[in-house]
């Protein structure tokens, strides 16, 4: 009985070490990959942000105009 318990304990410890080892390996590899990232310049970020804002406002205005038109149309039909 004691031998099986001791074997199970050793197997459990090896699995825990393996799990911790895998975690450490993953973090080291993630750090290496993070160093390879090339970030955009401030100008690129600004142009992208302004483009997104412009098109968001454009689409919002278009949908707002459609809403007004449909409200007028529905009010006219309901009279």
C-alpha positions in Angstrom: 0.0 0.0 0.0 2.7 2.5 0.9 4.5 1.9 -2.4 1.4 2.8 -4.5 0.8 5.9 -2.4 4.5 7.0 -2.8 4.3 6.3 -6.6 1.1 8.4 -6.9 2.8 11.2 -4.9 5.8 11.2 -7.2 3.6 11.2 -10.3 1.6 14.0 -8.9 4.7 16.1 -8.2 6.1 15.5 -11.7 2.8 16.6 -13.2 2.9 19.8 -11.1 6.5 20.5 -12.1 5.6 19.9 -15.7 2.6 22.3 -15.4 4.8 25.0 -13.8 7.6 24.4 -16.4 5.1 24.8 -19.3 3.8 28.0 -17.8 7.3 29.4 -17.4 8.2 28.4 -20.9 5.1 30.0 -22.3 5.9 33.3 -20.5 9.4 33.3 -21.8 8.2 32.7 -25.4 5.6 35.4 -25.0 8.2 37.9 -23.9 10.4 37.1 -27.0 7.4 37.5 -29.3 6.4 40.8 -27.7 9.8 42.2 -28.5 9.1 41.5 -32.2 6.0 43.8 -32.3 6.3 46.9 -34.4 4.0 49.6 -33.2 2.5 52.2 -35.6 3.7 55.8 -35.4 1.7 58.6 -33.7 0.8 59.9 -37.2 -0.6 56.5 -38.3 -2.6 56.2 -35.1 -4.0 59.7 -35.5 -4.9 59.3 -39.2 -6.6 55.9 -38.4 -8.5 57.4 -35.5 -9.7 60.4 -37.5 -10.7 58.2 -40.4 -12.8 56.0 -38.1 -14.4 59.0 -36.5 -15.3 60.6 -39.8 -16.9 57.5 -41.2 -18.7 56.8 -37.9 -20.2 60.4 -38.1 -21.0 59.9 -41.7 -22.9 56.7 -41.2 -24.6 58.0 -38.1 -25.8 61.1 -40.0 -27.1 58.9 -42.8 -29.0 56.6 -40.4 -30.3 59.7 -38.6 -31.6 61.2 -41.8 -33.3 57.9 -42.7 -34.9 57.8 -39.3 -36.3 61.4 -39.8 -37.6 60.5 -43.3 -39.3 57.3 -42.1 -40.8 59.1 -39.1 -42.3 61.8 -41.4 -43.5 59.1 -43.8 -45.1 57.0 -41.1 -46.7 60.1 -39.5 -48.2 61.1 -42.8 -49.6 57.5 -43.4 -51.1 57.3 -39.9 -53.2 60.5 -40.4 
